[in-house]
Amino acid sequence: MFDFTGKKVLVTGSSSGIGKAVALEFARHHAKTFVHASRSMEKAQGVCEEIRKEVPDADVVPIVADFLKDDVADVLYEQTGDIDILVQNVSIQYRVAWDEITDEQFADQINVNLRSSLKLTQKYAPYMKQQKWGRIIYVGSIQQHQPHPMMAVYAASKDGQMSLVKNLGKQLAPFGITVNCMSPGTILTPRNEKVLEIKEYHDACLAGIPAGRLGKPADCAGAVLLLASEEGSFINGVELLVDGGAHLL
Ligand SMILES: NC(=O)c1ccc[n+]([C@@H]2O[C@H](COP(=O)([O-])OP(=O)(O)OC[C@H]3O[C@@H](n4cnc5c(N)ncnc54)[C@H](OP(=O)(O)O)[C@@H]3O)[C@@H](O)[C@H]2O)c1
């Protein structure tokens, strides 16, 4: 159904987990896809190789940029040039109680999860405006709806990001640009592999998902492609939850 021929897409944090699954689907659907890792070019190259094994004619380009650095938007832009679709998927998550979180941990999460979303949009939206076509998708979280005692600041950063989605969705709509959020529930990725090995935690997560299973990274990819597609051009300023119904409980 979806065809991204001629489109360039940057999926940040696509060296792992959800971003990697999203990058694979964009490549499968003919987008030129920038595969991004934080610091290791070898890691980004390795993911490009994996994608080429599945999609032999994939147009995938490895890049690196550290979101903890102030110049992340410039560093990314130097490697990608203008793009049509931005998927801002990188986040930092510290599992720390609200009354123990340090200033540094607070700043990292707000800078990476919220401030970079704005900085990247500032960098990439001008070309989209000029082209009168663009798609901006931020990756949110079920945490925006279900308070977790160890992730108050992480959730606040994602809520702030959703506020940007609504505000920028309204402001950029006249230029043919949509701004949306895809919020995963519990998805089994390297980020939470360890904690999900704890049986009690795993079972408690499962009990909170009406679908009766944890999510897979691939579950998120179709939702992102829909938001990025021509077919999704009338969807703007929304949060699309991909959580097996967890927000219903
Ligand atoms: N997994 C879940 O259950 C879940 C639930 C709700 C929301 N989410 C959201 O989904 C998104 C992806 O999560 P995931 O579980 O797929 O994570 P993941 O497997 O841990 O992957 C994280 C990605 O972000 C990159 N990254 C981390 N720190 C970075 C930094 N300082 N600079 C640049 N890149 C950095 C990593 O790059 P390197 O590997 O190269 O360091 C990697 O590509 C995040 O926004 C997360 O908040 C996930």
The ligand as a Tripos MOL2 file, in Angstrom:
@<TRIPOS>MOLECULE
LIG
   48    52     1     0     0
SMALL
NO_CHARGES

@<TRIPOS>ATOM
      1 N1         10.7620   -0.3200   24.2000 N.am      1 LIG1
      2 C1          9.6680    0.1300   24.7920 C.2       1 LIG1
      3 O1          8.9640   -0.6200   25.4820 O.2       1 LIG1
      4 C2          9.2440    1.5540   24.6210 C.ar      1 LIG1
      5 C3          8.0450    1.9470   25.2260 C.ar      1 LIG1
      6 C4          7.6220    3.2470   25.0790 C.ar      1 LIG1
      7 C5          8.3750    4.1330   24.3320 C.ar      1 LIG1
      8 N2          9.5330    3.7330   23.7580 N.ar      1 LIG1
      9 C6         10.2690    4.7270   22.9810 C.3       1 LIG1
     10 O2         10.6500    4.1640   21.7400 O.3       1 LIG1
     11 C7         11.8860    4.7340   21.3050 C.3       1 LIG1
     12 C8         12.8620    3.6290   20.9540 C.3       1 LIG1
     13 O3         13.0600    2.8140   22.0810 O.3       1 LIG1
     14 P1         13.7390    1.3770   21.9880 P.3       1 LIG1
     15 O4         13.1650    0.5760   23.0750 O.co2     1 LIG1
     16 O5         13.7080    0.8700   20.5890 O.co2     1 LIG1
     17 O6         15.2530    1.7470   22.4200 O.3       1 LIG1
     18 P2         16.6440    1.0370   22.1860 P.3       1 LIG1
     19 O7         16.5200   -0.3400   21.6170 O.co2     1 LIG1
     20 O8         17.3710    1.2210   23.4630 O.co2     1 LIG1
     21 O9         17.3130    1.9620   21.0650 O.3       1 LIG1
     22 C9         17.6300    3.2790   21.3730 C.3       1 LIG1
     23 C10        18.2050    3.9660   20.1510 C.3       1 LIG1
     24 O10        18.5070    5.3040   20.5260 O.3       1 LIG1
     25 C11        19.8830    5.5690   20.2740 C.3       1 LIG1
     26 N3         20.4500    6.4350   21.3020 N.ar      1 LIG1
     27 C12        20.4880    6.2380   22.6430 C.ar      1 LIG1
     28 N4         21.1630    7.2340   23.2460 N.ar      1 LIG1
     29 C13        21.5540    8.0730   22.2520 C.ar      1 LIG1
     30 C14        22.3060    9.2800   22.2300 C.ar      1 LIG1
     31 N5         22.8050    9.8460   23.3350 N.pl3     1 LIG1
     32 N6         22.5390    9.8650   21.0340 N.ar      1 LIG1
     33 C15        22.0570    9.3180   19.9010 C.ar      1 LIG1
     34 N7         21.3390    8.1860   19.8530 N.ar      1 LIG1
     35 C16        21.0970    7.5670   21.0270 C.ar      1 LIG1
     36 C17        20.5800    4.2110   20.3020 C.3       1 LIG1
     37 O11        21.7600    4.3060   19.5250 O.3       1 LIG1
     38 P3         23.0630    3.3900   19.8650 P.3       1 LIG1
     39 O12        22.5320    1.9860   20.0250 O.co2     1 LIG1
     40 O13        23.9080    3.5610   18.6680 O.co2     1 LIG1
     41 O14        23.6590    3.9370   21.1200 O.co2     1 LIG1
     42 C18        19.5080    3.3270   19.6660 C.3       1 LIG1
     43 O15        19.5600    3.3840   18.2650 O.3       1 LIG1
     44 C19        12.3380    5.6670   22.4280 C.3       1 LIG1
     45 O16        11.9420    6.9770   22.1400 O.3       1 LIG1
     46 C20        11.5670    5.1580   23.6440 C.3       1 LIG1
     47 O17        11.3650    6.1800   24.5900 O.3       1 LIG1
     48 C21         9.9950    2.4660   23.8860 C.ar      1 LIG1
@<TRIPOS>BOND
     1     1     2 1
     2     2     3 2
     3     2     4 1
     4     4     5 ar
     5     4    48 ar
     6     5     6 ar
     7     6     7 ar
     8     7     8 ar
     9     8     9 1
    10     8    48 ar
    11     9    10 1
    12     9    46 1
    13    10    11 1
    14    11    12 1
    15    11    44 1
    16    12    13 1
    17    13    14 1
    18    14    15 2
    19    14    16 1
    20    14    17 1
    21    17    18 1
    22    18    19 2
    23    18    20 1
    24    18    21 1
    25    21    22 1
    26    22    23 1
    27    23    24 1
    28    23    42 1
    29    24    25 1
    30    25    26 1
    31    25    36 1
    32    26    27 ar
    33    26    35 ar
    34    27    28 ar
    35    28    29 ar
    36    29    30 ar
    37    29    35 ar
    38    30    31 1
    39    30    32 ar
    40    32    33 ar
    41    33    34 ar
    42    34    35 ar
    43    36    37 1
    44    36    42 1
    45    37    38 1
    46    38    39 2
    47    38    40 1
    48    38    41 1
    49    42    43 1
    50    44    45 1
    51    44    46 1
    52    46    47 1
@<TRIPOS>SUBSTRUCTURE
     1 LIG1         1 GROUP 0 **** ****
